[in-house]
Amino acid sequence: MEWSNLYGPSSQPPLYMISEYINNALWKYLNSFLQNNYHIQPKLTYSQCSMQRGWNLKYQKSGKSLCTLYPMENYFIALIVIGNKEMNEAELLMPLCSKYTQALYQETASSNMGRWLMVNVTDRSILDDVINLIQIRVRPKTVKY
């Protein structure tokens, strides 16, 4: 069943139910990475957006968005906004990324607010791309894996 149909706007799911629904070790890894390296906790919010409606986890550091994570069955989507200030560095990173991330980056239109990448995190190479893109947005003081 689709995530947005399981929990409506007035029915906030517990975090463990999100993990159970996703059922993918990459989810736990990314959440641990973000919490350990940026010393932040996710904020559970409900999105009415027609592109990805439902409950999601937002990570922010000092008011700057790192990413928003959307639960899917057996994987998740990471929304990463590459701002205009980060665009050059992101483009230098792209040749080192997976073919999937490279294609997604090229297909995503750039606006005056940057590029809004909706990355389907389905394997470790894509997760590594997401982590590298997040570190372009905001650099952690030290990196723990």
HELIX and SHEET records of a PDB file:
HELIX    1   1 TRP A    3  LEU A    6  1                                   4    
HELIX    2   2 LEU A   15  ILE A   22  1                                   8    
HELIX    3   3 ALA A   25  TYR A   38  1                                  14    
HELIX    4   4 MET A   87  LEU A   93  1                                   7    
HELIX    5   5 MET A   94  LEU A   96  5                                   3    
HELIX    6   6 LYS A   99  GLU A  107  1                                   9    
HELIX    7   7 ARG A  124  ARG A  137  1                                  14    
SHEET    1   A 5 LYS A  43  SER A  47  0                                        
SHEET    2   A 5 GLY A  54  LYS A  61 -1                                        
SHEET    3   A 5 LYS A  64  MET A  72 -1                                        
SHEET    4   A 5 TYR A  75  ILE A  82 -1                                        
SHEET    5   A 5 ARG A 115  VAL A 121 -1                                        
END                                                                             
